[in-house]
Amino acid sequence: MKTMIRFALTSVLVAAAALAAHAAEFSKGTVKKLDEKAGKVTIIHEELKNLEMPAMTMVFRVGDNAMLTKLKEGAKIEFIAERVNGKLTVTAIK
């Protein structure tokens, strides 16, 4: 029984460490263009490590259209981009 409990606890700790390693991190970028009607933002960004993507300029969907009201063209931002339902999506901005 003790062996099973130790195994279960070890499994939980390993899984938690793996999730932490893959957690998205904020990347730096500059807002190039906003498209509020389409719910999209064009960002000139640095490497996106969590998506294994080099620095470039690209269009992202936003997870919440309210994010667009906080942005202005030319603004320097830090953001998290993730694949949501197969689409590159900005999920957080600071």
Secondary structure, DSSP 8 states (H G I E B T S, - for coil): -HHHHHHHHHHHHHHHHHHHHT----EEEEEEEEETTTTEEEEEE--BGGGTB-SEEEEEEESSTHHHHT--TT-EEEEEEEEETTEEEEEEE-
